[in-house]
Amino acid sequence: MEAVMKQKLSSQEAMTLENNHGAHNYHPLPVVLSKGKGVHVWDAEGKRYYDFLSAYSAVNQGHCHPKIVDALKEQAETLTLTSRAFYNDVLGAYEKYVTDFFGFDKVLPMNTGAEAVETAIKLCRKWAYEKKEIPENQAKIIVCENNFHGRTTTIISFSNDPDARENFGPYTEGFIRIPYNDLDALSEALKENNVAGFLVEPIQGEAGVFVPDDSYLTEAAKMCKENNVLFIADEVQTGVARTGKLLACDHENVKPDVLILGKAISGGVYPVSAVFANNEIMNVIQPGQHGSTFGGNPLACKVAIAALDVIIDEKLAENAEQMGQLFRQRMQKMVDSFELLSKVRGKGLLNAVVINDSPDSTTAWDICVALKENGLLAKPTHGNIIRFAPPLVISEEQLHECCDIIEKTISEF
């Protein structure tokens, strides 16, 4: 085993090891990455690529950002984990920093996006019973069709993705599923008894970067408030400057009752997630009722502070807005020129191009393989959609070069 870890593996050897010894729960593009810096990654043979997935928007600050990596190194040599059985000298400072940063009274720190969603669900239900006085075990949470909030047992219970659901039951009850971007459907669902919350992605990323109508979030939040229902925004993928604002909700000046963050809150350097709420909601959680051994550990806290500093210091939200507009302009010209493409949509640097083909076709996958050969990495979602989400540190010159690669690939295809 030591020899395997020490030797320099070829791409084929690395893929064979994964295939033979790892669960087959992913279908990766056939490229083995061994190094990353900024907007670039390199494979095991040294070929350089532009990263246009950013670890599903976890690497907004770019690969191996020196400020974030330095924070990790410094804290790793001092103290990494205490559990929450004891106080540590970093958590409180992080909690003050991050609640000021996002404008909430309190934060509950966790590790992964799915854990944060589970935390928000538990928080919403407990608030429903203790504050709204919904009868015990009767609380309902409204969710949207084609959502993606993770793959835990509870979360897949309200998914309509057959790959996520099939043969994983029995499913958890307590959810009402409605169409996305449909205020009439939300209005009807809010009329049901015992509704506690509305859990929604401001932009549906995994579904194919579906951007709702301009007033959707505003009206949805208003309707929730009128019905004493918590508006819960899952910004794990859309948050931390990805869409051209600090939060996607900021495009409509909407403040969620509960905010869920993960991914880029640590710049892709360490698993960090968080749930934010004000005191009247968060204070329903008492000792022993929710937690995590690693949640709020000193290493995570120092990394997250550095990662958020980078967002502000380097004006990454502003860059995402400008580069996103430029990207969609270039893509729209391709949509107008190539019959293979039917539309482009997105906000900031979270974008998707729809291939003029059926979701059952392999065309989008084949295009992504061709893009890889030409030096750009992207991944299809839902069959005929390719998501394009580069690190937010990308420059205008680099963006044009990437658009040239995409245009060349599509024209040859």
N, C-alpha and C positions, 0 to 999 in steps of 0.2 A: 504493500500500500504506500509506503514512504517513497518508493521508487516512482510510482505512478504520479504522486503529487509533485515530485521534484523535476521530472522530465518535462521538456517542452512538447506539448501535445500538438499534433496537427489538427486542423478543423475536423477531418473525418474521424480521427481517433476520439476527439472530445464528444462528437455527436453519437458515436457508437457507445461510449461509456454511459451517456445519459439514457440512450435508448434501452440499454441492457440492464441498468441498475436503478433507474428512476421511474416513478409512476408516469404513465402516459396521459397526464392531465393537461398538457399543452401541445400545440402544433406549431412549433417555431419556424420562422423563415430559415432556410439552410445557410446560416452564417454564424460563426463562432467568434464572439467578441472577446478581446483580451486587454484592451486599453481604451480609455476615454479622456478627452480633454475638450472643454468648451462644447462646440457644436459637432465635434468629430468623435468617431470611434474607429478602432482598428481591429482587424480580425487576426487570427492566430498566425497567418502568413504575412502580416504587416500591411495589408491593403487598407486604405483609409476610406471611410464613408461619412457622409452627412447623416446625422441621426434625426429623422423626421417623425419619431414616435415619443422620444424623451421619457422612456419608461412609463408610458401612459400618463404623461404630464407630471411625473415625479421629479424630473431633472430640469425644471424650469430655469434654474440658475446656471445650467451647463454642467457637463461632467467634471467631477473632481475639482470644484471651485476651490482655489487655495484658501480663502478665508474660512470656508466651512470645514475643509479638511484639517486646517490648523487647529480649529476649535475642537474637533474630534480628537486629534493627537494629544493636545494639551490636557483635556479632561480625562482621556483614557489612561494617562500616566499618573493621574491624581486619585480619582474615584469613579468607578463605573456604575455600581449598583448597590443600593442599600435595601431595596424593597420599601414599601410604605409602612413597614413596622416601626421605622424611625424617621425623623426629619433628616433632610440633608441641606447643605448650604447653597444649593443651586435652584431647587424646585420653586421656592417662594419667589425668588427674583425672576425666574422665567414666567411664573404665573402672573406676576405684576406686569411684566413686559408685554406678554402676549394678550392679556385682557385689555390693556391700554391700546395696543396695536389694532385690535379688531373692535373695540368699543363695547365690551360686555363686562358684567360684574365678576363673573367666575368662569373658570375653565375646568373641565374634567379631562386629564391627560390619559391617553391610551397609546397603542402602538400602531395599529393598522387601520385602514379605512373601514373595513367591514366591522371591526370591533367598535369603531366610533359610531357607525350606524346602529349597531346593536345597543350601544349605550344610549343613543338618542331615543330609541324605541322604548327602552326601559324607563328613561327619564320622563318621557311623554305619558306613559301609562301611570306611573306613580303620581305625577302631577294631576292626572285625570281623577284618580281616586281620592287624593288627599286635598286637592284644591277645588276642582270642579264638581266633586262629589258624585261622580259616575259610579253606579253600583259595581262592586268588586267583580273582576274578571269579565266585564262587559264592554270595556273600552275598545273603540275602533279607530284605526288610522287609515286615512285615505292615501292611496299611492297611485302611480300612473302606469298605464300599459307601456311595455317596452322599456321599463326602468332597468337600471343596473346600479345596485347598491352593495354588491358583494355576493358571496356564495355560501354564507352560513345557512343552517337549516331554517332559521326564521326568515331570512331574506329571500331564499328561493321559494318560500311558501307564497310570496306575493309577486313572484316573477312569472312572466308568460313565455320565457325562453325554454323551449323543450329540452335543450341540452342541459340546462341548469336544474330542471325539475324532475325529469323522468327517472323513475325508480329510486327517488330519494325521499319519498313520503314515509309515514304520514306527515301532513303539513300543519304548520302552526296557524291557528285561526286568529281573527281579529283585524282583518284588512279588507278594505273596499278598493277595488281597482277601477279606475276611470281612464278614458282617453287623455293623452297629454295635450296641452294647449287647447283645452275645451272648458271654458268658464261655465257654460251651461251645465255640463256634466258635473263640475265641481259644485255648483249651486244645488243641484239635486242631491248629491251625496251628502252635503252638509245638512240636509233636512232630516237625515236618518238620526235615530236616537243614539246617544252615547258616543258621539264622534269626539275624539280627543286631539287629533293632529292631522296635518296634511304634509306628507313627506315627498319632496320633489327635487329633481335636479334642475337648476336654472337653465341649463342646456343639456339635453340628453346626449352624452358623449359616446358611450358604447353602442347605443342604438344607431349611430351614424351621424352624430353632430347635428341633431335637430334643434334649431333655434326657435323659441316660441315667438308669438306676436309681441310687439313692442310693449304693450300694456298688460301682458299676461301676469307677470309676477306682481305688479302693483295691485291689480284687481283681485288676484288670488289672496294676497296678504290682507287686503281690506275685507274680503269676505270671511276669511278666517277670524279676524279680529271681531267682526260683527257677531260671529257665532261662538265666541269664546273658545276657539280652536287654535292650537299651536301651529304656526307656520314654520316648518322645519326644512331648511335648505341644505341639501347634500352638495357641498362644494369641494368634495375630495378631488375631483378632476378639474373643475372649472375655477377653483379658488387660487389665491396667491399669484395674481397678475396674469394668469394664462389668457384671459379673454380681453385684455386691454384695460381692465380695472383691477383693483386689489381683489375684489370679489365680483362674480358675475351679477349678483344682486345689485351691486352698486350702479350698474347701467340704468336701473330704474329707481335708484335711491330707496331701495327696500331693505329694511333691517329685519332679518328673521328673528323669531322668538328663540329658535334653537339653530345654531350654525354647526355644521359638521365639516371638519378639515382633516386632511392627511397628505399623502404624497409629497408635494413640493414644500410643505411646511418645514421639511428638513433638507430640501435640496437633493433628495435622492441618496443621501449619505448614510442615513440611519432610519429605521422605522419609527415614525412619530405621527400620532394623530391626536385630535382634540375635539371636544364638544364644548360649545360656548352657550351660556344662557345667563340671564340676570337672576338676582337673588330669589325672587318670588318663585322661580321655576327650579333653579339648581339646588336650593336649600331643602328640597324634599328628599334628597339623597343623604343618608346618614351612615355612620361607620358600620362596616360589615355588609352593606347592601350592594356594593359594586366595586370592582377594582381589578388590578392586574399587578403581578409581581414586577414587571418591567415598566409599567406605565409611570411616567414622571421621573424616570431615572436620571441621574446627573448628566450622563453622556448625551441622552436625548435632548435635555433642556439646553445645554450649551450649543449643540448642533443647530437646534431650531432657532435660537436667538441669532446666531451667525447667518443662517439661511434667510431669515426675514430682514436682517440688516442689509444683505446683498440686494434684495428686492427694491428697497428704498434707495440705497446708495447708488445703484446702477440704473435707476429709473426704468426698471424692466416692464412695468405695466405700460408706461408710455411707449416703450419700444415695441411691445407686443401689439399695441393699437396701430402704430404706424406701419410696422412690417406686415401686419395682418391685412390692412387695406391694400397694400402693394401686392401681396400674395394673391388675394382674391381678384384683383384687376388682371394680373397675369393669367390666372386660371380661367377667368371668364373669357379671355381672348381665345384660350385653347378650346373651351366649351363651344364657342362660336365657330371654331375652325375644324374641329374633329367630331365626326359623327359618333365616335366611340364614347364621348363624354356627354352627359345630359345636363348636369348642373354642378355648381359649387356653392357651398354654404358654410357659414361659420362666424365667429367673432374673435377678434384679436388673433392669436396664433393657435386657435383651436378650429381647424377647418376640415372639410371633407369634400371629396369629389365623387360624384355618383357616376358609375359606369353604365352606359346605355345597354344593359344586359339584365338577365334575370338573376335574382339572388342565388339560384342554384348553379349558376355558371362559375367556372374557374377563372374567368377573365381577370378579375381584380387580383387574385392570387398570382396569376401569371405575369401581370403587369408589375406587381411588387417584386417578383423574382428578377424581372428584367431591370427594374430600377436598381436593385442590389448590384447587378452586374455593371451598371453604369455609375455606381458610387453613391447611391442614396437609399436609406433604409426606411420603409414605411410598411404598414400592415393593413390588410383588408379587415373590414368588420361587416357582418351580416351579408356576406356573399359578394355584393356588387358595389360596395362603398370602400373607398380608401381614405383613411384618416391621415391628415398631415399636421403634425404638431412638433415643430422643432424647438430646441431650447430657446428661451427668450433673449439670450445674449447674441442671437444671430444679427449680423450686420446687413446693410442694404446690398452690399456687393456680394456677400455670401448668398443672400436670398435670391438674387438674380441668377447666380450660378446654379442654384438648386432648381429654379424654375426652368432654366435652360436644359438641365438634365431630364426633368419631367417631360418637357416638350419634345426633346429628342427621342425619349423612350416611347412616348405615345405615337409619335409620327412613324417610328420604325415598326411599332406594334401593328 
